[in-house]
Amino acid sequence: MTDTTTISPAATERGPVPLPLSLARLLVVVGAVGTIASAFLSWTWTSDFPGDLTVYGYPAGLQILALVGGVLTLLFGLTLWDVKWLRWLNPADATSPVFLTALSAFAVCWFTGIAIAVDLGGLVNLDPGAYVAMAASALPVAGALALPHPAPGTGIRGYLTKPQLPAPTKVSALTERVIITVGVALALLAFTYGIGIDNDASETFIGYLLLLVFAAWGLMHTGLVDRFATTAAHHKGFASALAFVAAVVFPFTQNDDHNANVGVNILIFATVALGLNIVVGLTGLLDLGYVAFLGVGAYAAALVSGSEYSRFSGVHFPFWAAALTGMAASLVFGVLIGAPTLRLRGDYLAIVTLGFGEIFRITVNNLDGTSGPNITRGPNGITQIPDLNIFGFNLGDSHDVLGHSLGRFANYLFLMLIVTAIVVLVFTRAADSRIGRSWIAIREDETAATAMGINGFRVKLIAFALGASLAGLAGTVMAHVNYSVNPQPYQFAGAAPPNSAFLLAAVVLGGMGTVSGPLLGASVLYLVPEKLQFLQNYELFAFGVALILLMRFRPEGIIANRRRQLEFHETGQLDVPAQETLSDDAAVTKAGA
Amino acid sequence: MTTPVLEARDVTMRFGGLTAVRSVDFTVNSGEIVGLIGPNGAGKTTFFNCLTGLYVPTEGTVSYQGKVLPPKPHMVTQAGIARTFQNIRLFANMTVLENVLVGRHTRTKEGLWSALLRGPGFRKAEKESEAKAMELLEFIGLAAKRDHLARNLPYGEQRKLEIARALASEPGLLLLDEPTAGMNPQETRATEELVFAIRDKGIAVLVIEHDMRFIFNLCDRVAVLVQGEKLVEGTSDVVQADDRVVAAYLGEPFEGAPGTAEAAEVEAAEAAADAESADAESAADTGSTEADSTTKGEAQ
């Protein structure tokens, strides 16, 4: 931080808006303050618009988001004045974070204005506050465009490409832990806010997504996200323990059990995605029928749950036995599917797994007593699965803990958290071992891997079986959470998770080969269809568009694995010492000679 | 001293109607560096792939230390034959150290359970593997770059790393497929030193190479493969002196080729032509000097 030189304004190219530098800085700050102030005004006259934006002096819904955007813009705007205690926010002295945060507030305000006009039928429905917000939020964008250009000669693209960052300064271990704690708390806050948005208030959720995307983008440009990632990697145990604590705290922040239900489903989805990550992310096997393993686990658990609709209704296993049964059933199924298919490579494997995934669903549909033996009750499924009872603790009842009443779904959330923790542990330990290295070697170059003495088939089968049994484990909990199992969700592609396409998308979107990637990807992919219900039939279309955009702009996923990042961005020498560039030049000349 | 490490008996490899390797007998003795040369498309790499189990030979057997090798690459490596590839096949997105650790796969046996439970046995094995891998990296001189991704290494170092990775499986025989392809003379010499050092460790080496100087400096014995058949085998002097080898590389004189008489005729004709052109030149020279003098005179 100390050795960065301030950019001399005379020498560098200026942005497209022709304004003096001092005026540009002033515009940013004044606009930010204006945006903040506008959040306290009324934006529309009626409470018909979701979130009730009519009250003076009390921001709500989208106004809170505008307020956050305004505060962020103000903070980054102030870094332009060399405010000492804000230097850490923008160590590179870059223009693009200012531009992007300004854009976040601008996007929220203008989206709200347009949404009010469209929803309620005309601009007449806008109160002065909305006009103030729209005008004020536009000022910082204009101001940021008058600041020195971040990468001269690149036009508008320069504002969107990440600037060169100075090497971060060393801080004490205690400070690093504080940073992690603050980061996790902020993440919990953002997540809780997002999950708490009313399902009917799609407008608010879109505003939330806009703010989140632009703000995260801006933070990435300051290097703060990278620094947080390296800090968290430094204190791995502390960071993961804290993330676990944050997840445990989550149900206590909710008054309504509905959000805990959403949380449980996200966790189930995320856990299965993490299991798939072993197969896809580490071993590089494209499995398009993975959801079948979740189904096997769920059906196995349902059959031994003691439900009166189960074929074996007399059998009632305790949870640990049911979990083992589900895992074992998925394991056997995984080996049965894997043994013949894993001899194939690439596209062939993908097609065969897709086929097997569908075979599972169709078979379960037909084991109804008419088309085949009655085991699964066909499309009716197995219903009335009783709640779990662990050590005399009935997960179906609500319990009072620390003066807070925790409902049924909160109980299952805690159970699922333990399952997720186990899966995370299995994933990280397996990845960092002899077997994990052989998985990655197979992914990188199967021929070379076998020439190094790796039995490709055996190692791939282990990955397949491990992934399957982890999905089966999640399935056993899912059967109990949903009271019933039926074949419908276990298809290749559908409008709502879990299905194989969404699981794969969660892994790819989040970041292959990482732990936090699939967790984040699963949360996004579960919450977005849940909150944007107006999309309905266009959900898959929107999903497709989102995936295309992601693959264009961030092919390594939201959370990038170090390996993947280098794979997709050849120039990004992130993890190597300074001498690397030198030897790279040498390599070019040698190869050319 | 000269116990055979590798013995290929009557190895034939056919791809449909094409016979790439035709009944080749081949032996590598312990402590030996053997070269395998031949023009492009002679079947060297195919023969290599037969040895390492990547291809199953149509006929014949390959045995290592008296035991017939199973036709599976990973079992061949397990038995004690390691190889490198003609076009480098490192695990590009793994670090240098991880690449060598993968090479140790056959010499460790910690499975999934020990990885999940992380008992003392697992830690000990991991530590040992890492120590062995670091030893090898020091041997080839890449210890300082242990945490670099393999893809970021310069070309020559990638070649070296591939050799280190192969050595990590503690082989009795190392197969090098064109180890100096694309290298400059200095790097080639360094590779030569490296191969000698590997031999000094008691590992027999079989090298495919096109660089003749490299091969003849290095090898105790050289075999020449032409159109799938072994043409000659012997010390470098024997191979270098063999007309058939030269013919295989440069082509044989075809039927009805110009004989000595024609050659003499051509020479005579050339000599005559030379003499003529020399005359013409001198004539031109004198002419030009005359012309020069006249122009000079006029000017004066």
Interface residues (C-beta under 8 A of the other chain):
Chain A: L425 V426 R429 A430 S433 R434 I435 G436 R437 S438 I440 A441 E444 D445 T447 A448 A449 T450 A451 M452 G453 I454 N455 G456 I462 L466 R563 R564 L566 E567 Q573 D575 V576 E580 S583 D584 A586 A587 K590 A591 A593
Chain B: T52 L54 K72 P73 H74 T77 Q78 A82 R83 F85 R89 L90 F91 A92 N93 M94 E98 L101 V102 G103 H105 T106 T108 E110 G111 L112 S114 A115 L116 R118 F122 A125 E126 S129 D147 H148 L149 R151 N152 L153 P154 Y155 G156 E157 R165 A166 S169 G182 M183 N184 E187
